[in-house]
Amino acid sequence: MTRAQFTDLDDSNFRKIYSDEYGKYKTYYEKVFQLKDSDRNEEKYSGVAGHGLMQPIEENGTADVDSRIPEFDITLVNQSYSLSAQISYERFKDDRFGEIRKEASILGESAKKTPDVYAADALKRGFLTTDRFGNSQLAADGVRFFSTQHLKSTVDSTVKSNASATGLTLTEDNLETALVAVREQLNEQGQIANCEAKILVVPPKLRKPATIITESDKRPDTADNDINIYKGGSLTVIEWPELGAAAGGSDTAWFLIDPEKAKLIFQWREQPNVFDVEFKRNPYRYVYDCFARWSYGMQNFRGVWGSKGDGQVYSS
């Protein structure tokens, strides 16, 4: 069989099966991160904080000039990811369609799953300093994504927090405490930053209490007939399987996200792409390759909050 014949017969089938499987796998990172497109090896994210408040002046007075404060910046370098699979010449010849379907399905699932799995490290390893590969995973101000030691601004080293210092467990009262903590986050000028958490992200074992807290008709765990203020969509629960202990994470940690203010960034350079199938010799085999490039990071801690949920003191 010539290379041209193989392409005509099998590349289209392979790509279709790959695409079908790619579209089936459910992912979660798109609901948590700000998605950005990149057209180079690296991208720098920075900004300038807003102005402070206006001040009173006397008649014919002169207004003070307010200098805006630069935000911390972060450079995200796109990492390449690839996966190669192969089928022996003999297996291919003996069961061409079956082998193509099998390899295409597996490759399509992996291509869709990989960024979701690695992006979950932003949360499940957000209390640590490195990702799963040992690479530095720090926010733009140089501390952990979820930390009690975030810096107020580039010109003020006062520490601020976006993490529970006591490892709050997920209960109705503790959820309210956390929501207030997000609402009371201050901006670089020391004013209320107007963050409002709209997303509660949990591992599978916290799905049930999270759903009970947010969707019950009345307040849970109380004999009072109070209304449930969270019911009605004010807080969306996202159960992310990759956060659980079974995936190397935690069954107790939980997170709040303001999708408008959070600056958790996932940056695409190249979406997963499957290359043409190639025939190679010594040994004789058909090779399937998938390739993608991306990066992620945290440019600003505001609008994001996390608790290890273990009831233990946390200070880092």
C-alpha positions as CSV (number, residue, x, y, z in Angstrom):
1,M,0.0,0.0,0.0
2,T,1.5,3.3,-1.0
3,R,1.5,6.4,1.2
4,A,-0.9,8.2,-1.1
5,Q,-3.3,5.3,-0.9
6,F,-3.1,5.2,2.9
7,T,-3.9,8.9,3.1
8,D,-6.9,8.6,0.8
9,L,-8.3,5.6,2.7
10,D,-7.5,6.3,6.3
11,D,-6.5,9.8,7.3
12,S,-10.0,11.1,6.8
13,N,-11.5,8.3,8.9
14,F,-8.8,8.8,11.6
15,R,-9.5,12.5,11.8
16,K,-13.2,12.1,12.0
17,I,-13.0,9.5,14.8
18,Y,-10.5,11.7,16.6
19,S,-12.7,14.7,16.3
20,D,-15.8,12.8,17.4
21,E,-14.1,11.6,20.5
22,Y,-12.5,15.0,21.2
23,G,-15.9,16.5,21.3
24,K,-17.3,14.0,23.8
25,Y,-15.0,14.6,26.7
26,K,-16.3,17.0,29.3
27,T,-13.9,19.7,30.5
28,Y,-14.1,22.3,33.3
29,Y,-11.2,24.7,33.0
30,E,-13.0,26.9,30.6
31,K,-15.5,27.8,33.3
32,V,-12.7,28.8,35.8
33,F,-10.1,30.5,33.7
34,Q,-10.0,33.5,31.5
35,L,-9.2,32.0,28.1
36,K,-6.6,33.9,26.0
37,D,-5.1,33.4,22.6
38,S,-1.4,33.7,22.0
39,D,0.5,34.1,18.7
40,R,4.0,33.9,20.0
41,N,6.2,31.9,22.4
42,E,5.3,33.9,25.4
43,E,2.9,36.6,26.5
44,K,3.3,39.2,29.2
45,Y,0.2,40.2,31.2
46,S,0.2,43.4,33.2
47,G,-2.0,46.3,34.0
48,V,-2.5,49.5,35.9
49,A,-4.8,49.8,38.9
50,G,-7.7,52.2,38.8
51,H,-7.8,55.7,40.4
52,G,-8.5,56.3,44.0
53,L,-11.5,58.4,45.2
54,M,-12.1,62.0,44.4
55,Q,-11.2,64.4,47.2
56,P,-13.0,67.6,48.3
57,I,-11.4,70.9,47.3
58,E,-12.1,74.5,48.2
59,E,-13.6,77.0,45.8
60,N,-11.0,77.8,43.1
61,G,-8.9,75.0,44.6
62,T,-6.6,72.7,42.8
63,A,-7.2,69.0,42.5
64,D,-4.5,66.6,43.6
65,V,-3.0,64.5,40.8
66,D,-3.6,60.8,41.4
67,S,-1.0,58.5,40.1
68,R,-2.2,55.0,39.1
69,I,-0.4,52.1,40.5
70,P,1.1,49.4,38.2
71,E,-0.1,45.9,38.8
72,F,2.2,43.0,39.1
73,D,2.9,41.5,35.7
74,I,3.4,37.9,34.7
75,T,4.9,36.2,31.7
76,L,3.4,33.0,30.5
77,V,5.7,30.9,28.3
78,N,3.8,28.4,26.1
79,Q,4.7,24.8,26.9
80,S,4.6,22.2,24.1
81,Y,2.7,18.9,24.7
82,S,2.6,15.9,22.5
83,L,1.5,12.3,22.4
84,S,2.6,9.7,19.9
85,A,0.9,6.3,19.4
86,Q,1.8,3.6,16.9
87,I,0.4,0.4,15.4
88,S,2.5,-2.3,14.0
89,Y,2.4,-2.9,10.3
90,E,1.0,-6.4,10.8
91,R,-1.8,-5.2,13.2
92,F,-2.8,-2.5,10.9
93,K,-2.9,-4.8,7.9
94,D,-4.9,-7.5,9.8
95,D,-7.5,-5.2,11.3
96,R,-7.1,-1.8,9.7
97,F,-10.4,-0.2,10.5
98,G,-10.6,-1.6,14.1
99,E,-7.1,-0.4,14.9
100,I,-7.6,3.0,13.4
101,R,-10.9,3.5,15.4
102,K,-9.2,2.4,18.6
103,E,-6.1,4.6,18.3
104,A,-8.1,7.6,17.0
105,S,-10.6,7.4,20.0
106,I,-7.8,7.1,22.5
107,L,-5.9,10.0,21.0
108,G,-8.9,12.2,20.8
109,E,-9.8,11.6,24.4
110,S,-6.3,12.3,25.5
111,A,-6.1,15.6,23.5
112,K,-9.2,16.9,25.1
113,K,-8.4,15.6,28.6
114,T,-4.8,16.7,29.0
115,P,-5.3,20.5,29.3
116,D,-8.2,20.0,31.7
117,V,-6.1,17.7,33.9
118,Y,-3.0,20.0,33.9
119,A,-5.1,23.2,34.4
120,A,-6.6,21.7,37.5
121,D,-3.2,22.0,39.1
122,A,-3.9,25.7,39.4
123,L,-6.4,24.9,42.1
124,K,-5.4,21.5,43.6
125,R,-1.7,22.6,43.7
126,G,-2.6,26.2,44.4
127,F,-1.5,25.9,48.0
128,L,1.9,24.7,46.8
129,T,4.7,26.4,44.9
130,T,5.2,24.0,42.0
131,D,3.1,22.2,39.4
132,R,3.1,18.4,38.9
133,F,6.3,18.7,36.8
134,G,8.2,20.6,39.5
135,N,8.0,23.9,37.6
136,S,7.4,27.1,39.6
137,Q,3.7,27.8,40.0
138,L,3.4,31.2,41.7
139,A,1.1,34.2,41.3
140,A,2.5,37.4,39.7
141,D,3.4,38.8,43.2
142,G,5.7,35.8,43.9
143,V,3.6,33.8,46.3
144,R,1.3,30.8,46.1
145,F,-1.9,31.1,44.1
146,F,-3.9,30.8,47.4
147,S,-2.0,32.5,50.1
148,T,-2.3,34.6,53.3
149,Q,0.8,36.6,52.2
150,H,-0.3,38.3,48.9
151,L,1.1,41.8,48.5
152,K,-1.3,44.6,48.4
153,S,0.4,46.3,45.4
154,T,3.7,46.9,43.7
155,V,4.3,49.9,46.0
156,D,2.8,48.6,49.2
157,S,4.0,45.4,50.8
158,T,1.0,45.1,53.2
159,V,-0.1,41.5,53.1
160,K,-3.5,40.4,51.9
161,S,-5.2,37.0,51.8
162,N,-7.2,35.0,49.3
163,A,-7.1,31.8,51.4
164,S,-8.7,30.5,54.6
165,A,-6.2,30.8,57.5
166,T,-8.1,28.1,59.4
167,G,-8.9,25.6,56.6
168,L,-12.6,26.3,56.7
169,T,-14.7,23.2,55.9
170,L,-17.6,23.6,53.5
171,T,-20.7,24.4,55.5
172,E,-23.4,27.0,55.0
173,D,-21.9,29.4,57.6
174,N,-18.4,28.9,56.3
175,L,-19.5,29.5,52.7
176,E,-21.0,32.8,53.8
177,T,-17.8,33.7,55.6
178,A,-15.8,33.0,52.4
179,L,-18.3,35.0,50.2
180,V,-17.9,38.0,52.5
181,A,-14.1,37.6,52.4
182,V,-14.3,37.9,48.6
183,R,-16.6,40.8,48.7
184,E,-14.3,42.6,51.2
185,Q,-11.2,42.1,49.1
186,L,-9.5,45.5,48.6
187,N,-7.9,46.9,45.5
188,E,-4.4,48.4,45.2
189,Q,-5.7,51.8,46.6
190,G,-7.2,50.1,49.6
191,Q,-10.8,50.5,48.3
192,I,-13.3,47.7,48.0
193,A,-12.5,45.8,44.8
194,N,-16.1,45.0,44.0
195,C,-15.4,41.2,43.6
196,E,-18.4,38.9,43.9
197,A,-18.0,35.2,43.8
198,K,-20.4,33.5,41.4
199,I,-18.8,30.0,41.1
200,L,-18.1,27.4,43.8
201,V,-15.6,24.8,42.6
202,V,-15.5,21.5,44.5
203,P,-14.1,18.0,44.2
204,P,-16.6,15.1,43.7
205,K,-16.9,14.3,47.5
206,L,-18.1,17.9,48.2
207,R,-20.7,17.9,45.4
208,K,-23.5,16.7,47.7
209,P,-23.0,19.2,50.5
210,A,-22.3,22.0,48.0
211,T,-25.6,21.2,46.2
212,I,-27.6,21.0,49.4
213,I,-26.2,24.3,50.6
214,T,-26.9,26.1,47.3
215,E,-30.1,24.5,46.0
216,S,-32.3,23.5,49.0
217,D,-35.6,25.3,49.2
218,K,-34.9,26.3,52.8
219,R,-31.7,26.7,54.8
220,P,-30.2,23.3,55.5
221,D,-29.4,22.0,59.0
222,T,-31.8,24.3,60.8
223,A,-35.3,24.0,62.1
224,D,-36.0,27.6,61.2
225,N,-38.0,28.3,58.1
226,D,-35.5,30.8,56.6
227,I,-35.2,31.0,52.9
228,N,-32.1,29.8,51.2
229,I,-30.5,32.9,49.8
230,Y,-28.2,30.9,47.5
231,K,-31.0,29.1,45.7
232,G,-31.9,30.6,42.4
233,G,-28.5,30.7,40.6
234,S,-26.6,33.3,42.6
235,L,-23.8,30.7,43.0
236,T,-23.0,28.0,40.4
237,V,-21.5,24.8,41.7
238,I,-18.8,23.2,39.5
239,E,-17.8,19.7,40.4
240,W,-14.3,19.2,38.9
241,P,-13.3,15.5,39.2
242,E,-9.6,16.3,38.7
243,L,-9.6,18.2,42.1
244,G,-10.3,15.1,44.2
245,A,-7.9,12.9,46.1
246,A,-8.4,10.1,43.6
247,A,-6.7,12.4,41.0
248,G,-3.9,13.5,43.4
249,G,-5.8,16.4,44.9
250,S,-8.0,16.9,48.0
251,D,-11.5,15.7,48.9
252,T,-11.9,18.7,51.3
253,A,-10.5,21.8,49.4
254,W,-13.0,24.2,47.9
255,F,-12.8,27.4,45.9
256,L,-14.7,30.6,45.0
257,I,-14.3,32.4,41.7
258,D,-15.5,35.8,40.5
259,P,-15.5,35.1,36.7
260,E,-15.5,38.8,35.9
261,K,-12.6,39.9,38.2
262,A,-10.5,36.7,38.5
263,K,-7.3,36.8,36.6
264,L,-6.6,33.1,36.4
265,I,-5.4,32.9,32.8
266,F,-5.3,29.9,30.5
267,Q,-3.4,30.8,27.3
268,W,-3.7,28.8,24.1
269,R,-0.9,29.0,21.5
270,E,-2.0,25.9,19.6
271,Q,-5.1,23.9,20.2
272,P,-4.6,20.1,20.1
273,N,-4.0,18.9,16.5
274,V,-3.5,15.4,15.1
275,F,-0.9,15.1,12.3
276,D,-1.1,13.0,9.2
277,V,-0.5,9.3,9.9
278,E,3.0,8.2,8.9
279,F,4.4,4.9,7.9
280,K,7.9,4.2,9.3
281,R,10.4,1.4,8.9
282,N,12.6,-0.6,11.2
283,P,10.3,-1.6,12.8
284,Y,7.5,-1.3,10.3
285,R,4.7,0.6,11.9
286,Y,2.1,3.4,11.5
287,V,2.6,6.4,13.8
288,Y,-0.1,8.8,15.1
289,D,1.0,12.1,16.6
290,C,-1.0,14.8,18.5
291,F,0.5,18.2,19.5
292,A,-0.6,21.3,21.4
293,R,0.9,24.4,23.2
294,W,-0.5,26.3,26.1
295,S,0.3,27.9,29.5
296,Y,-1.6,29.2,32.6
297,G,-1.0,31.5,35.5
298,M,-2.4,34.0,38.0
299,Q,-1.8,37.7,37.3
300,N,-3.9,39.0,40.3
301,F,-5.2,37.2,43.4
302,R,-8.4,39.2,43.7
303,G,-11.6,37.5,42.7
304,V,-10.3,34.1,43.7
305,W,-10.4,32.4,47.1
306,G,-9.6,29.0,48.4
307,S,-9.7,26.8,51.5
308,K,-7.9,23.6,52.1
309,G,-11.1,22.5,54.0
310,D,-9.2,20.4,56.5
311,G,-9.8,22.5,59.6
312,Q,-6.1,23.1,60.0
313,V,-4.1,26.4,60.4
314,Y,-2.7,27.6,57.1
315,S,-0.2,30.5,56.7
316,S,1.9,30.7,53.6
